[in-house]
Amino acid sequence: MSVPEFAVNPLSQRLLRMLDGLNFKEFVAFLSAFSPRATLQHKIEFIFRVYDSDGNGGVAMNDMLEVLRDLTGQYISEQQREQVLTQVLEEAGYTKDSLLVLSDFMKILGNSDFKIGVGKSLCDNYDFKLCLF
């Protein structure tokens, strides 16, 4: 499946892998997270699935680093990514060894007001630390 708008999103390959094998009903459910009418909980669940690429129900430091690599490309070093992510986790009350589950994402992002767009980075118009989650 080819979705041209995904080409400008740094997470495009990850998002397209999430679409692989979906039936129509699942595809519509996938797209509903991008709707302005989607609930905050639905958006957070979607973001959690983006980070939990192996579907094991938990997001470890390595999972977050993979997404951060996709978002930052060559613009920051691996050491800088690890430092930023460690700081963000600590500020949220976690350690780099924490395995975050959906309820952790709900706790971290539950008071946020954000939008999800297909044709733009999830980080557009948001605090850099928020885009990590």
Backbone as a printed PyTorch tensor [residue, N CA C, xyz], in Angstrom:
tensor([[[  0.8510,  -1.1710,   0.0000],
         [  0.0000,   0.0000,   0.0000],
         [  0.8940,   1.2290,   0.0000]],

        [[  0.5400,   2.1990,  -0.8070],
         [  1.3070,   3.4320,  -0.8910],
         [  0.4250,   4.6060,  -0.4800]],

        [[  0.8910,   5.3620,   0.4890],
         [  0.1720,   6.5460,   0.9550],
         [  1.1390,   7.7170,   0.8130]],

        [[  0.9930,   8.5320,  -0.2630],
         [  1.9650,   9.5950,  -0.5350],
         [  2.1930,  10.5490,   0.6260]],

        [[  1.1560,  10.8630,   1.3970],
         [  1.3010,  11.8050,   2.5000],
         [  2.2590,  11.2880,   3.5700]],

        [[  2.4270,   9.9780,   3.6480],
         [  3.3320,   9.4170,   4.6460],
         [  4.7890,   9.7140,   4.3080]],

        [[  5.0760,  10.0590,   3.0530],
         [  6.4560,  10.2800,   2.6330],
         [  7.1260,  11.4060,   3.4050]],

        [[  6.3690,  12.3960,   3.8540],
         [  6.9590,  13.5240,   4.5700],
         [  6.9960,  13.3010,   6.0770]],

        [[  6.4720,  12.2100,   6.5450],
         [  6.4550,  11.9220,   7.9770],
         [  7.6710,  11.0760,   8.3240]],

        [[  8.4760,  11.5000,   9.2950],
         [  9.6760,  10.7310,   9.6460],
         [  9.3590,   9.3400,  10.1910]],

        [[  8.1350,   9.1170,  10.5810],
         [  7.7320,   7.8010,  11.0890],
         [  6.9990,   6.9900,  10.0280]],

        [[  7.1130,   7.3950,   8.7690],
         [  6.3110,   6.7960,   7.7050],
         [  6.4700,   5.2860,   7.6050]],

        [[  7.6810,   4.7900,   7.6270],
         [  7.8710,   3.3430,   7.4860],
         [  7.2500,   2.5860,   8.6480]],

        [[  7.3790,   3.1320,   9.8220],
         [  6.7770,   2.5180,  11.0110],
         [  5.2470,   2.5020,  10.8770]],

        [[  4.6760,   3.6050,  10.4250],
         [  3.2250,   3.6900,  10.2530],
         [  2.7420,   2.7420,   9.1580]],

        [[  3.4750,   2.6740,   8.0600],
         [  3.0770,   1.7740,   6.9780],
         [  3.1520,   0.3150,   7.4080]],

        [[  4.1350,  -0.0340,   8.2300],
         [  4.2020,  -1.4150,   8.7560],
         [  2.9800,  -1.7180,   9.6150]],

        [[  2.4920,  -0.7150,  10.3270],
         [  1.3020,  -0.9070,  11.1530],
         [  0.0730,  -1.1880,  10.2870]],

        [[  0.0690,  -0.6920,   9.0530],
         [ -1.0570,  -0.8960,   8.1420],
         [ -1.0390,  -2.2700,   7.4800]],

        [[  0.1320,  -2.8710,   7.4230],
         [  0.2970,  -4.1380,   6.7160],
         [ -0.6410,  -5.2100,   7.2630]],

        [[ -1.4470,  -5.7790,   6.3920],
         [ -2.3250,  -6.8760,   6.7680],
         [ -3.6470,  -6.4740,   7.3940]],

        [[ -3.9160,  -5.1740,   7.4910],
         [ -5.1800,  -4.7440,   8.0870],
         [ -6.3300,  -4.9570,   7.1080]],

        [[ -7.4660,  -5.3720,   7.6390],
         [ -8.6650,  -5.3990,   6.8100],
         [ -9.2580,  -3.9870,   6.8110]],

        [[-10.3440,  -3.7910,   6.0660],
         [-10.8970,  -2.4450,   5.9240],
         [-11.3250,  -1.8530,   7.2610]],

        [[-12.0000,  -2.6460,   8.0770],
         [-12.4720,  -2.1570,   9.3770],
         [-11.2880,  -1.7300,  10.2540]],

        [[-10.2310,  -2.5190,  10.2590],
         [ -9.0350,  -2.1870,  11.0410],
         [ -8.3440,  -0.9460,  10.4740]],

        [[ -8.3550,  -0.8210,   9.1410],
         [ -7.7610,   0.3410,   8.4890],
         [ -8.4890,   1.6230,   8.8960]],

        [[ -9.8150,   1.5780,   8.8950],
         [-10.6120,   2.7400,   9.3030],
         [-10.3400,   3.0700,  10.7680]],

        [[-10.2390,   2.0480,  11.6060],
         [ -9.9310,   2.2720,  13.0260],
         [ -8.5490,   2.9170,  13.1700]],

        [[ -7.5910,   2.4710,  12.3610],
         [ -6.2450,   3.0480,  12.3620],
         [ -6.3180,   4.5380,  12.0330]],

        [[ -7.0250,   4.8720,  10.9700],
         [ -7.1160,   6.2690,  10.5360],
         [ -7.8880,   7.1420,  11.5100]],

        [[ -8.7740,   6.5560,  12.2800],
         [ -9.6020,   7.3540,  13.1900],
         [ -8.7760,   8.1000,  14.2330]],

        [[ -7.5780,   7.6260,  14.5340],
         [ -6.7150,   8.3260,  15.4950],
         [ -6.2930,   9.6910,  14.9690]],

        [[ -6.3400,   9.8760,  13.6530],
         [ -5.9450,  11.1390,  13.0410],
         [ -7.0980,  12.1340,  12.9690]],

        [[ -8.2740,  11.7170,  13.3500],
         [ -9.4510,  12.5750,  13.2870],
         [ -9.4220,  13.6150,  14.4050]],

        [[ -9.8420,  14.8450,  14.1110],
         [ -9.9420,  15.8460,  15.1770],
         [-10.9440,  15.4360,  16.2570]],

        [[-11.8550,  14.5380,  15.9080],
         [-12.8590,  14.0870,  16.8750],
         [-12.3830,  12.9060,  17.7160]],

        [[-11.2010,  12.3880,  17.4280],
         [-10.6800,  11.2650,  18.2170],
         [-10.4430,  11.7190,  19.6530]],

        [[-10.7600,  10.8560,  20.5900],
         [-10.5500,  11.1890,  21.9990],
         [ -9.0620,  11.1840,  22.3140]],

        [[ -8.7040,  11.8620,  23.3720],
         [ -7.3170,  11.8680,  23.8160],
         [ -6.8560,  10.4470,  24.1060]],

        [[ -7.7000,   9.6550,  24.7340],
         [ -7.3420,   8.2680,  25.0350],
         [ -7.0470,   7.4930,  23.7530]],

        [[ -7.8620,   7.6630,  22.7260],
         [ -7.6490,   6.9650,  21.4520],
         [ -6.3160,   7.3810,  20.8290]],

        [[ -6.0000,   8.6740,  20.8850],
         [ -4.7400,   9.1650,  20.3320],
         [ -3.5470,   8.5950,  21.0980]],

        [[ -3.6590,   8.5520,  22.4140],
         [ -2.5670,   8.0160,  23.2300],
         [ -2.3910,   6.5240,  22.9580]],

        [[ -3.4850,   5.7980,  22.8140],
         [ -3.3940,   4.3710,  22.4810],
         [ -2.6870,   4.1800,  21.1430]],

        [[ -2.9860,   5.0410,  20.1840],
         [ -2.3310,   4.9680,  18.8810],
         [ -0.8280,   5.2240,  19.0190]],

        [[ -0.4730,   6.2790,  19.7290],
         [  0.9450,   6.6010,  19.9180],
         [  1.6580,   5.4550,  20.6250]],

        [[  0.9970,   4.8560,  21.6010],
         [  1.5950,   3.7140,  22.2920],
         [  1.8860,   2.5910,  21.2940]],

        [[  0.9570,   2.3300,  20.3760],
         [  1.1750,   1.2690,  19.3780],
         [  2.3300,   1.6200,  18.4460]],

        [[  2.5120,   2.9090,  18.1530],
         [  3.6470,   3.3230,  17.3250],
         [  4.9540,   2.9760,  18.0350]],

        [[  5.0260,   3.2570,  19.3090],
         [  6.2380,   2.9680,  20.0810],
         [  6.4100,   1.4790,  20.3500]],

        [[  5.3290,   0.7650,  20.5690],
         [  5.3730,  -0.6710,  20.8600],
         [  5.3470,  -1.4530,  19.5490]],

        [[  6.3830,  -1.2870,  18.7450],
         [  6.3890,  -1.8600,  17.4000],
         [  6.3880,  -3.3830,  17.3890]],

        [[  6.8720,  -4.0030,  18.4620],
         [  6.8680,  -5.4700,  18.4950],
         [  5.5830,  -6.0250,  19.1010]],

        [[  4.7140,  -5.1420,  19.5820],
         [  3.4150,  -5.5620,  20.0930],
         [  3.4550,  -6.3560,  21.3820]],

        [[  4.5150,  -6.1910,  22.1740],
         [  4.6330,  -6.9630,  23.4160],
         [  3.9250,  -6.3100,  24.6010]],

        [[  3.3000,  -5.1600,  24.3830],
         [  2.5590,  -4.4960,  25.4520],
         [  3.4000,  -3.6120,  26.3410]],

        [[  4.6700,  -3.4460,  26.0030],
         [  5.5540,  -2.5960,  26.7840],
         [  6.5040,  -1.8250,  25.8860]],

        [[  6.8970,  -0.6480,  26.3420],
         [  7.8170,   0.2000,  25.5920],
         [  9.0600,   0.4100,  26.4450]],

        [[ 10.1660,  -0.1170,  25.9630],
         [ 11.4480,   0.0020,  26.6590],
         [ 12.2480,   1.1600,  26.0610]],

        [[ 13.3510,   1.4650,  26.6980],
         [ 14.2370,   2.5400,  26.2360],
         [ 14.6110,   2.3340,  24.7650]],

        [[ 14.9270,   1.1010,  24.3740],
         [ 15.3130,   0.8450,  22.9830],
         [ 14.1830,   1.1620,  22.0080]],

        [[ 12.9330,   0.8540,  22.4010],
         [ 11.7850,   1.1900,  21.5520],
         [ 11.7070,   2.7020,  21.3530]],

        [[ 11.8880,   3.4440,  22.4370],
         [ 11.8190,   4.9040,  22.3540],
         [ 12.9840,   5.4630,  21.5450]],

        [[ 14.1550,   4.8490,  21.6830],
         [ 15.3120,   5.2900,  20.9040],
         [ 15.0850,   5.0720,  19.4090]],

        [[ 14.4400,   3.9660,  19.0400],
         [ 14.1450,   3.7160,  17.6240],
         [ 13.2750,   4.8270,  17.0480]],

        [[ 12.2340,   5.2000,  17.7790],
         [ 11.3510,   6.2680,  17.3070],
         [ 12.1190,   7.5830,  17.2530]],

        [[ 12.9150,   7.8520,  18.2620],
         [ 13.6930,   9.0870,  18.2880],
         [ 14.6870,   9.1340,  17.1290]],

        [[ 15.2700,   7.9880,  16.7740],
         [ 16.1610,   7.9390,  15.6050],
         [ 15.3900,   8.3170,  14.3410]],

        [[ 14.1820,   7.7580,  14.2140],
         [ 13.3520,   8.0850,  13.0490],
         [ 13.0380,   9.5790,  13.0050]],

        [[ 12.7650,  10.1660,  14.1520],
         [ 12.3810,  11.5760,  14.2190],
         [ 13.5500,  12.5240,  14.0030]],

        [[ 14.7320,  12.1500,  14.4760],
         [ 15.8620,  13.0820,  14.4450],
         [ 16.8650,  12.7970,  13.3430]],

        [[ 16.8480,  11.5940,  12.7960],
         [ 17.7980,  11.2560,  11.7410],
         [ 19.2270,  11.4760,  12.1890]],

        [[ 19.9830,  12.1710,  11.3600],
         [ 21.4010,  12.4140,  11.6430],
         [ 21.6370,  13.7130,  12.4060]],

        [[ 20.5690,  14.3830,  12.7980],
         [ 20.7210,  15.7100,  13.3930],
         [ 21.2780,  15.6970,  14.8090]],

        [[ 21.1020,  14.6080,  15.5310],
         [ 21.7290,  14.5020,  16.8500],
         [ 22.3750,  13.1320,  16.9710]],

        [[ 23.3750,  13.0520,  17.8130],
         [ 24.1140,  11.7980,  17.9760],
         [ 23.3280,  10.8140,  18.8370]],

        [[ 23.7400,   9.5710,  18.7810],
         [ 23.0950,   8.5370,  19.6030],
         [ 23.2470,   8.8730,  21.0860]],

        [[ 24.3970,   9.3880,  21.4630],
         [ 24.6240,   9.7690,  22.8570],
         [ 23.6610,  10.8870,  23.2710]],

        [[ 23.4630,  11.8680,  22.4050],
         [ 22.5290,  12.9550,  22.7060],
         [ 21.1030,  12.4220,  22.8330]],

        [[ 20.7310,  11.4920,  21.9440],
         [ 19.3950,  10.8980,  22.0270],
         [ 19.1980,  10.2220,  23.3730]],

        [[ 20.1870,   9.4320,  23.7720],
         [ 20.0920,   8.7130,  25.0480],
         [ 20.0020,   9.6850,  26.2180]],

        [[ 20.7830,  10.7690,  26.1710],
         [ 20.7450,  11.7600,  27.2470],
         [ 19.3790,  12.4340,  27.3310]],

        [[ 18.8450,  12.8440,  26.1890],
         [ 17.5390,  13.5050,  26.1680],
         [ 16.4680,  12.5580,  26.6750]],

        [[ 16.4810,  11.3360,  26.1720],
         [ 15.4620,  10.3670,  26.5670],
         [ 15.5600,  10.0220,  28.0460]],

        [[ 16.7720,   9.8560,  28.5560],
         [ 16.9600,   9.5800,  29.9810],
         [ 16.4090,  10.7270,  30.8200]],

        [[ 16.6840,  11.9620,  30.4080],
         [ 16.1840,  13.1300,  31.1400],
         [ 14.6570,  13.1840,  31.1080]],

        [[ 14.0700,  12.9470,  29.9490],
         [ 12.6060,  12.9760,  29.8290],
         [ 11.9820,  11.9100,  30.7220]],

        [[ 12.5400,  10.7120,  30.6960],
         [ 12.0180,   9.6280,  31.5350],
         [ 12.1220,   9.9840,  33.0120]],

        [[ 13.2710,  10.5200,  33.4170],
         [ 13.4580,  10.8840,  34.8240],
         [ 12.4800,  11.9750,  35.2450]],

        [[ 12.2560,  12.9560,  34.3750],
         [ 11.3030,  14.0240,  34.6930],
         [  9.8860,  13.4820,  34.8430]],

        [[  9.5990,  12.3780,  34.1500],
         [  8.2700,  11.7610,  34.2400],
         [  8.1980,  10.7320,  35.3690]],

        [[  9.3200,  10.5360,  36.0860],
         [  9.3230,   9.6110,  37.2150],
         [  9.7250,   8.1910,  36.8720]],

        [[ 10.4010,   8.0140,  35.7470],
         [ 10.8280,   6.6850,  35.3160],
         [ 12.3450,   6.6670,  35.1640]],

        [[ 12.8930,   5.4800,  34.9510],
         [ 14.3260,   5.3430,  34.6900],
         [ 14.5050,   4.7850,  33.2890]],

        [[ 15.7570,   4.7800,  32.8370],
         [ 16.0260,   4.2380,  31.5030],
         [ 15.7680,   2.7380,  31.4390]],

        [[ 15.6510,   2.0910,  32.5820],
         [ 15.3630,   0.6580,  32.6220],
         [ 13.8760,   0.3530,  32.7440]],

        [[ 13.0470,   1.3790,  32.8420],
         [ 11.5980,   1.1880,  32.9860],
         [ 10.9980,   0.6130,  31.7090]],

        [[ 10.0110,  -0.2510,  31.8870],
         [  9.2080,  -0.7470,  30.7760],
         [  7.8470,  -0.0720,  30.9010]],

        [[  7.5750,   0.8530,  29.9990],
         [  6.3290,   1.6100,  30.0680],
         [  5.1960,   0.8210,  29.4250]],

        [[  4.0560,   0.8180,  30.0950],
         [  2.8560,   0.1850,  29.5590],
         [  1.8670,   1.2900,  29.1940]],

        [[  0.7490,   0.9080,  28.6130],
         [ -0.2210,   1.9020,  28.1550],
         [ -0.6360,   2.8610,  29.2630]],

        [[ -0.8380,   2.3610,  30.4680],
         [ -1.2570,   3.2490,  31.5640],
         [ -0.1910,   4.3020,  31.8720]],

        [[  1.0850,   3.9730,  31.6560],
         [  2.1530,   4.9640,  31.8350],
         [  2.0330,   6.0670,  30.7810]],

        [[  1.7610,   5.6700,  29.5400],
         [  1.5690,   6.6630,  28.4840],
         [  0.3690,   7.5450,  28.8090]],

        [[ -0.6940,   6.9340,  29.3300],
         [ -1.8840,   7.7080,  29.7120],
         [ -1.5240,   8.7250,  30.7950]],

        [[ -0.7220,   8.2950,  31.7600],
         [ -0.3100,   9.1820,  32.8570],
         [  0.5370,  10.3400,  32.3260]],

        [[  1.4760,  10.0340,  31.4400],
         [  2.3930,  11.0460,  30.9260],
         [  1.6840,  12.0180,  29.9880]],

        [[  0.8440,  11.5030,  29.1100],
         [  0.2150,  12.3330,  28.0850],
         [ -1.2220,  12.7200,  28.3930]],

        [[ -1.7640,  12.2180,  29.4730],
         [ -3.1780,  12.4090,  29.7810],
         [ -3.6310,  13.8390,  29.9070]],

        [[ -2.7420,  14.7350,  30.2630],
         [ -3.1110,  16.1460,  30.4120],
         [ -2.6690,  16.9820,  29.2230]],

        [[ -2.2810,  16.3060,  28.1450],
         [ -1.7760,  17.0100,  26.9700],
         [ -2.9020,  17.3130,  26.0000]],

        [[ -2.6990,  18.3560,  25.2260],
         [ -3.6260,  18.6850,  24.1520],
         [ -2.8170,  18.6580,  22.8680]],

        [[ -2.9160,  17.5560,  22.1360],
         [ -2.1250,  17.4520,  20.9240],
         [ -2.9440,  16.8600,  19.8020]],

        [[ -2.4280,  17.0360,  18.5820],
         [ -3.0870,  16.5390,  17.3900],
         [ -2.1400,  15.5800,  16.6950]],

        [[ -2.7130,  14.6630,  15.9490],
         [ -1.9170,  13.7330,  15.1640],
         [ -2.2130,  14.0170,  13.7020]],

        [[ -1.1630,  14.2660,  12.9140],
         [ -1.3510,  14.5220,  11.4970],
         [ -0.5660,  13.5390,  10.6600]],

        [[ -1.1400,  13.1010,   9.5470],
         [ -0.4690,  12.1420,   8.6830],
         [  0.6600,  12.7940,   7.9140]],

        [[  0.4450,  13.9860,   7.3920],
         [  1.4030,  14.6070,   6.4990],
         [  2.4420,  15.4600,   7.1820]],

        [[  2.5920,  15.3230,   8.4790],
         [  3.5850,  16.1240,   9.1780],
         [  4.1490,  15.3230,  10.3390]],

        [[  5.2410,  15.8060,  10.8410],
         [  5.8510,  15.1560,  11.9890],
         [  4.9340,  15.2610,  13.1930]],

        [[  4.9410,  14.2250,  14.0060],
         [  4.1850,  14.2790,  15.2490],
         [  4.7180,  15.3830,  16.1550]],

        [[  5.9200,  15.8600,  15.8750],
         [  6.5520,  16.8680,  16.7230],
         [  6.2400,  18.2910,  16.2830]],

        [[  5.6450,  18.4790,  15.1230],
         [  5.3380,  19.8290,  14.6730],
         [  4.4570,  20.5270,  15.6930]],

        [[  4.8370,  21.7250,  16.0600],
         [  4.0570,  22.5760,  16.9640],
         [  4.0170,  22.0790,  18.4040]],

        [[  4.8500,  21.1650,  18.7860],
         [  4.8170,  20.6440,  20.1470],
         [  6.2030,  20.7050,  20.7620]],

        [[  6.2150,  20.7380,  22.0560],
         [  7.4520,  20.6820,  22.8070],
         [  8.2190,  19.4280,  22.4010]],

        [[  9.5430,  19.5550,  22.2110],
         [ 10.3580,  18.4200,  21.7710],
         [ 10.2040,  17.2250,  22.6960]],

        [[ 10.1320,  17.4740,  23.9980],
         [ 10.0040,  16.3590,  24.9380],
         [  8.6930,  15.6180,  24.7430]],

        [[  7.6300,  16.3330,  24.4270],
         [  6.3480,  15.6790,  24.2000],
         [  6.4080,  14.7900,  22.9710]],

        [[  7.1560,  15.2110,  21.9440],
         [  7.1900,  14.4070,  20.7290],
         [  7.8820,  13.0710,  20.9650]],

        [[  8.6630,  12.9680,  22.0310],
         [  9.2720,  11.6830,  22.3640],
         [  8.2110,  10.6860,  22.7820]],

        [[  7.1170,  11.1830,  23.2900],
         [  6.0140,  10.3230,  23.6940],
         [  4.8930,  10.5890,  22.7690]]])
